Each structure stands twice: as structure tokens, then as C-alpha cells.
Amino acid sequence: MMFTPADNDFAQRVRTSFDRQRVMQTIGAELVSVAAGEVVIGLAFREELTQQHGYLHAAIVTAIVDSACGFAAYSLMPATAAVLTIEFKVNFLAPAIGERFVAHGRVMKAGRTVTVTTGDVIAETAAGPKPIATMLATVMTVTDRPISG
């Protein structure tokens, strides 16, 4: 889908906000790309992010795809807005095994206050890409409080 951002400097605003998101720093996630209504976040596999069976933990998978969806919505918001996830559903399609994980967040319907997004997480493996999770998220535009990022 093609979207027109409300702020011409949306990409830099998304990058600046992502850089301030400490949980992404903590897990080692990186912002791969930003476009109007679409954000990609990458994460290299690290053993300290696994659950008891050695798979990337579901909370980590959820964190990167939630951020990808939230920032995709944020890319279309006014410069003075902030973003908050208000609801999401995640379906896990396969165990999170791979060398790297890539979360793609996309806006499906942008509204003035509520935006609906979808996200997918792909594991990059020696055998090729493997879908491991999909998300449907509802994101809120917040305009009535001071913006800290």
C-alpha cells in the first residue's frame, strides 16, 4: 500500500525514537529500513535470548514485531505525535530457530487516532527464510502529552 506521511522528516523521527528505545538496544535489535507505513527490524540470534529449548524466546520475537508495527504506524503520524500499542495478537508458526530474525511491520489502515498494522517475523536459516510469527496490532496516536520520543 502507498501512504503519504504527515511529516516529511518521518524517517529520521522514527530512527531517533528507535535509538531511544532501550529494550531494542538491550536485545541487540537494529533498524534495517524505514518507509512510509513500513518498518523492518533485524535481530541476530544470541543464546542469552533463548528459552529452555534453545529457541529465540517468544517474548523477544513479539518485541521486535511489535516495535516494527508500532514504528510503521509512527511513520505516518504528525511530527508532534507519540505512538502506543493498544492491542495485538501474535500467531507463532514455527519454533524460532535461525541465525537472524527479521520483523516486517506494515500499516494496513491508518486512522487519525487508531491505526491497524500487520507484522511478520522471518527466520534466516541455512535452508532459507522461514516464517515464524505473524502479528495483527492496533496502535494509537497520542497527541495530548509531552513527547519524549
N, C-alpha and C positions, 0 to 999 in steps of 0.2 A: 504494500500500500504506500501511497505517496502522501506525505504530510508536510504542511508548512509550519515551521516553528514560530512561536510568538516572539522569540528573542533570536536575533541574528547571531549572537555570540553563544548560542546554546551549547556547542561542543566544548568550548573552554569552561563554561559554567559546570557542565557535567564532569569534566576532568578534575576541576578544582574540588568539587564536592566529593568525588570518588577518593581523591587523595586524602581527604579529611576523615574518611570512614575507617576507623581503626580496626574494625573486625576484618575488613578486607586486607589490611596490612598484616594483621596477626596471622592470617591463614596463608598469606603469600599470593593472593589473587592479583591479577593485573587487568587493567582496562585495555582491551585489544582494539576496539573500534567504537566510534560514536557516529551515528547518522540520525537524521530527524525521525524519531519514532522507533529507533532500533539501536541496541547496545549489545556488545559482545564482551564477555569477561572470561579470562582464561585462568587456569589453576594447574600447576604441576603437582603430580602425585607426591605426597610426603607421608611416610609411615606414621608420624605423630598425629595425622588427621584421620586415622582409620578407626573402625570399630573392631570388636573382638575377633572377627573372621578375616581381617586384613583388607576389607573393602573400605573405600572412602566413606566416611560416616554420612548418613542421610542428612544430618543437620548441616554439614558442610556443603553437600550438593544443594540443599534448599537455600542456604545463604547466598551462594553465587547466582542461582537463577532468580531469587527474589530481588537481589540487587540489580541484575540485568533488566528485569521487568520494571523495577522502580525507576531506574535511570532512563530507560526508554521513554517512560511517561514524562519524566522530568525534562527531557529534551524538548518537549512540545509546550512546556509551561512558560508563563511570563517570567521575566528576569527576577521579579520580586517574590516569586512563589517558593515554597518548600514542598517536599513530597513525603507522603507516608503511605505505607501499605496498610489497607484496612481489611483485606481478606485474601486468602489464597488456598488453592487445592493443588497438591502435588501427587502425581502418579509415578511410582518407581517402576520402570520397565525391565530392568536387569540390574544385577549387582554392579556396583561402581568399581570396576577394575579397568585400569588403563595407566598410561604414562602421563597423560594430561587430560584435563576436562575443560570443555568449552561450553559456556552458557550463553544462549542467544535469547535476548528479550525483545519482544516486538509489541507495539501498540496495535490493538485491534479496533478500538473505538475511543477516540479522545473526546472527553467532555470538559466543560468549564470547571466542574468540581470533581467528577469521578471519571477515571479512565480505566478501561479494561485492557489487559495485556495478556500475552501468552509467552511462554518460555520453554526452551528445550535445552537439555544438557546432553552433550555427546562426549563419550569417552574415546580418546585417540589411543588405539591399540596397535600392536604389531600386525594384526589381521585386518586393520582398517577401522573406520569410525563405527561406533556402536551407540545407539540411543539408550540412555539410561534413565532419564526422567523427563517429565513434561509438567508444566505448571499453567494454571489459569489464575490470574491475580487481578484484584481490584485495587486501584491506587487513588489516593485523594490529593487534590491540590490544596495546599494550606496557604492562606494569604493573610490571616488575621493575627500573626505573631511575628516577632522579630526573627529574621533569617540568620542562622548561624552556619548554614551550608547545606 
